[in-house]
Amino acid sequence: MSSLFPALVGSPGDQAALRFGDRSLTYGELAAASGALAERLREASGGIADGRVAVWATPTLETAVAVVAVLRAGVAAVPLNPKSGEKELGHILADSAPTLVLAAPGDELPPPLRHLERVDVEVRGVGGAGPDVSPGDEDPALVVYTSGTTGPPKGAVIPRRAIATTLDALADAWQWTGDDVLVHGLPLFHVHGLVLGILGPLRRGGSVRHLGRFSTEGVARELNDGATMMFGVPTMYHRIAETLPDDPGLAKSLGRARLLVSGSAALPVHDHERITSATGRRVIERYGMTETLMLCSSRWTPPDPRPSVRADGEPRAGTVGVPLPGVELRLVEEDGTPLSGYDGESVGEIQVRGPNLFTEYLNRPDATAAAFTADGWFRTGDMAVRDPDGYVRIVGRKATDLIKSGGYKIGAGEIENALLEYPGVREAAVTGEPDPDLGERVVAWIVPTDPQSPPGLAELADHVAARLAPHKRPRVVHHITALPRNDMGKILKRSLTADRDA
């Protein structure tokens, strides 16, 4: 298989590769630093050709160098979330059995990691042509642990071909080239921030500027200084949408961006519309998960100055676009029967096939087998509808977002979007709870704009019924101060119901 990073092979030049705050590396410097570290990894303990290396994945230059070095060494990186508790870290380390842990000099590692041999990452390495290895397409590149909402986290083994095919498919969809400069402030222990946000620019031969910590000021600064793309999650775009009315400079900066991309959770339609209205730019949503990397996206096309011209693949608020090149996608009924046609209304579970898929859950053959159908389709657990022209609209997770009420299958996502259009609603989540008559009833969890005057059930129910359908209206409303979210901005709905049950 060819190198994941062609720009690091041969004689890399002085083009900018990575920048974190005021620290940066050119491609030549990155080649030297990652090459020297890769050679050290291969030599450690007599060689670790088929092993795994843990990476203490802080949002720093050292993490990026470490992951690139591990991949150049032909072994697999296990990114560790620095916010993980000791119990979760202990489980991940016992399961993945890494040989070493890589960390920035001076980082204090928690007790579960202290038994591992530690290698400090030097970002100013010299020499370092890199070891002479030729890993295969199916060789593991990453072991990324899922969130573990239904049990201990599972390690998804992501092969090198999945990274290459996903990034190349996105390059095709977004016309992503080495001339692009990406800005983001995402964590580096997750597919979005690490694979798309760091490895993506490096595979293209472009550059990435990581904010360290997201801020609207940082985004504006980098876009004003030549950045062409931004990757974010809905919580970031929500902050942008909230800031835009009082910050015309931010709107002007975002208007300079070639591409604004949101992922990891659904971006509310209301935020889409506010950002487009203020900046003239549509946010592209893409869809993927740890086990599949990227599955769908709208295609980027240059803006046409003629208002009557609609671009092929134009982003549509509330959808994640169409399947990427090489991805097969179908929707199935509860019994696994594929939907007979796509009408934009019928809800089914997304199943996918393609070279972007993971190979297995580490040490979990039963879980791996259960995740796939007999003919090789991966069961995502995500529910969606699909328009006749192929656009996919996610309506929620099968386990937490599919509500069966009065004989209807209802996706929580579309109700949440409708609720967010109501002026008195700042944030919203929707779940189902048992109902003796309906089977399940729709429950809304609302963060009101004005806590002293929250919207009532009747007005919210009428609002939803008028926009969607009467059977989708909430039957219960809970007013709360904040929605529980994980590091990527996803709402933790199990925490909502658990807190209430407690």
C-alpha positions, -999 to 999 in steps of 0.1 A, spaced: 0 0 0 13 35 -7 21 59 21 -7 74 40 13 107 39 29 112 5 41 146 14 64 131 40 82 108 16 113 118 -3 124 154 3 97 172 22 98 210 18 92 240 40 55 241 35 35 245 68 21 212 80 9 217 116 4 246 138 -8 246 174 -9 281 188 25 296 183 42 263 177 44 249 142 62 223 120 69 223 83 66 191 63 104 187 65 104 191 103 74 168 107 92 142 85 123 144 107 105 143 140 80 115 131 107 95 113 131 96 143 103 86 167 91 58 143 126 44 142 127 45 180 94 27 183 105 -1 160 137 -6 179 121 -5 214 120 -38 232 134 -56 201 107 -43 177 69 -41 180 59 -49 145 25 -62 154 20 -43 186 0 -13 198 12 20 212 -8 42 235 -9 80 228 -19 104 255 -40 125 231 -39 160 244 -47 188 218 -10 194 212 17 192 185 32 162 204 0 142 198 0 148 161 37 139 158 31 108 179 3 94 158 21 101 125 52 84 139 32 53 150 16 50 116 50 54 99 63 27 121 36 3 108 20 -3 141 -14 8 156 -20 38 178 -44 37 207 -55 73 214 -63 79 250 -88 106 262 -71 126 289 -105 132 305 -111 95 310 -115 82 345 -91 57 360 -116 28 357 -121 34 320 -84 39 313 -77 7 332 -101 -12 310 -87 3 278 -51 -5 287 -60 -41 298 -79 -47 266 -55 -31 241 -22 -41 259 0 -14 245 37 -18 246 45 19 252 28 52 260 37 83 241 32 117 258 44 153 257 74 160 280 61 172 313 26 156 310 16 140 343 0 106 335 -26 90 358 -18 59 378 -32 33 353 -5 44 328 25 45 351 34 8 347 39 13 310 73 23 295 69 60 286 85 78 256 84 116 256 77 130 221 103 154 208 89 176 180 123 187 169 137 154 160 166 152 136 175 126 109 146 103 109 140 91 74 117 66 90 119 28 92 117 7 61 83 -8 65 55 -17 41 23 -22 60 -6 -38 42 -41 -24 36 -56 -45 63 -30 -38 89 -44 -19 119 -37 18 120 -58 28 150 -77 12 179 -103 38 189 -126 31 218 -163 37 216 -181 58 242 -194 27 260 -229 39 265 -242 3 268 -212 -12 286 -174 -10 288 -159 8 257 -151 -15 228 -119 -10 208 -127 -6 171 -98 -17 150 -94 6 121 -72 -6 92 -50 16 71 -72 12 40 -102 26 59 -83 58 66 -70 61 31 -103 55 14 -123 77 37 -99 107 33 -97 102 -5 -135 100 -7 -138 133 12 -112 148 -10 -134 139 -40 -166 152 -23 -151 184 -10 -124 191 -37 -100 191 -8 -64 198 -19 -30 207 -6 -39 243 -10 -64 241 18 -57 253 53 -79 237 80 -88 253 114 -104 233 142 -105 230 179 -116 194 183 -102 167 207 -76 144 192 -87 111 207 -116 108 183 -121 101 146 -134 136 138 -106 155 154 -77 131 147 -85 113 114 -103 140 96 -88 170 114 -51 160 115 -45 131 92 -68 145 65 -48 177 58 -15 157 60 -27 132 34 -36 160 11 -3 178 16 -21 208 31 -19 223 66 -39 224 98 -41 250 125 -54 237 158 -68 262 182 -60 242 213 -93 253 227 -122 263 205 -132 300 205 -151 321 180 -123 346 182 -98 319 173 -118 308 143 -122 344 130 -84 350 135 -74 320 114 -100 325 87 -88 361 84 -52 348 81 -58 325 52 -75 294 66 -100 280 40 -119 253 59 -133 248 94 -144 215 111 -166 216 141 -194 200 161 -229 214 167 -220 229 200 -193 250 183 -216 261 155 -243 269 180 -219 292 198 -211 308 164 -248 312 156 -254 329 190 -225 352 186 -231 363 150 -258 389 156 -235 410 178 -202 403 159 -203 414 122 -166 407 121 -172 370 128 -197 369 100 -173 384 76 -146 359 86 -168 329 81 -179 343 48 -142 339 37 -142 302 43 -144 279 14 -159 250 35 -176 248 69 -182 212 80 -202 200 110 -203 164 123 -204 140 153 -240 150 160 -269 166 141 -267 203 136 -301 219 143 -318 234 113 -323 266 132 -285 271 136 -280 262 99 -303 289 89 -289 316 112 -253 309 100 -263 310 63 -283 341 67 -254 360 84 -225 347 64 -238 335 30 -221 301 37 -240 268 41 -226 244 66 -220 209 52 -229 180 74 -212 147 70 -221 114 87 -200 87 101 -190 68 132 -160 53 148 -165 19 132 -172 32 97 -153 65 95 -172 87 70 -203 74 52 -221 104 37 -217 141 29 -230 168 7 -206 176 -22 -189 209 -22 -192 229 -54 -180 265 -61 -206 291 -54 -224 302 -85 -231 340 -86 -264 334 -104 -291 330 -78 -312 307 -100 -284 281 -104 -287 252 -79 -254 234 -74 -254 196 -78 -251 181 -43 -259 215 -26 -261 211 12 -296 208 26 -302 217 62 -312 187 82 -296 161 59 -261 145 58 -260 144 20 -255 113 -1 -232 82 4 -195 89 -4 -178 71 -33 -173 34 -25 -199 34 3 -230 12 -1 -259 23 21 -294 8 26 -323 13 51 -339 -18 66 -370 -26 86 -369 -41 121 -367 -76 107 -338 -67 84 -358 -64 52 -346 -35 30 -371 -8 25 -386 -12 -9 -382 25 -19 -372 59 -5 -399 84 -1 -385 108 25 -408 96 52 -402 59 58 -378 53 87 -353 25 87 -320 15 102 -289 24 83 -267 -5 72 -235 0 52 -208 -19 33 -175 -6 20 -137 -3 23 -142 24 50 -153 -1 77 -134 -13 107 -122 -49 108 -133 -59 143 -139 -50 179 -106 -59 197 -109 -92 217 -147 -92 211 -155 -118 184 -191 -121 196 -197 -83 194 -180 -82 160 -202 -110 146 -234 -93 161 -225 -60 144 -226 -75 109 -253 -92 89 -246 -126 72 -238 -108 39 -214 -83 54 -236 -52 61 -227 -33 92 -256 -24 115 -250 12 125 -279 15 149 -288 49 134 -323 55 121 -329 76 90 -352 85 61 -339 89 25 -353 112 -1 -360 98 -36 -328 116 -49 -306 98 -23 -302 124 4 -301 109 39 -317 125 70 -307 110 103 -336 109 128 -318 93 157 -302 63 174 -323 31 173 -316 25 211 -324 60 223 -340 81 195 -366 58 179 -400 63 196 -428 39 188 -460 58 196 -495 50 186 -484 27 158 -459 52 144 -422 51 142 -410 86 152 -374 99 151 -365 122 180 -342 144 158 -369 160 137 -389 169 168 -358 184 184 -353 206 153 -389 217 155 -386 226 192 -355 246 185 -374 268 161 -396 280 190 -384 314 204 -385 303 240 -363 272 235 -325 275 238 -317 237 238 -339 207 233 -337 169 235 -365 143 230 -368 108 244 -396 83 247 -411 68 279 -436 40 284 -473 49 279 -501 24 286 -522 37 257 -496 47 230 -468 23 238 -444 52 242 -450 89 245 -429 117 233 -410 135 261 -393 169 256 -364 181 277 -361 219 273 -335 244 283 -356 276 282 -342 309 269 -358 326 299 -358 303 329 -383 326 347 -408 321 319 -404 287 303 -426 276 274 -455 253 285 -465 219 272 -496 232 253 -477 258 233 -448 234 225 -472 206 215 -491 229 192 -459 243 177 -446 207 168 -480 195 156 -483 224 132 -448 218 117 -446 180 116 -478 160 125 -501 157 155 -487 123 165 -452 138 169 -461 164 195 -446 161 230 -469 147 257 -446 156 285 -421 186 290 -393 188 315 -375 221 320 -338 218 329 -308 241 332 -285 223 308 -283 191 286 -257 165 295 -232 162 266 -200 143 260 -167 158 247 -179 158 211 -211 176 219 -235 146 217 -264 147 241 -263 119 267 -299 109 267 -294 80 290 -283 105 316 -315 124 312 -337 94 319 -314 80 346 -314 113 365 -352 114 364 -355 77 375 -331 84 403 
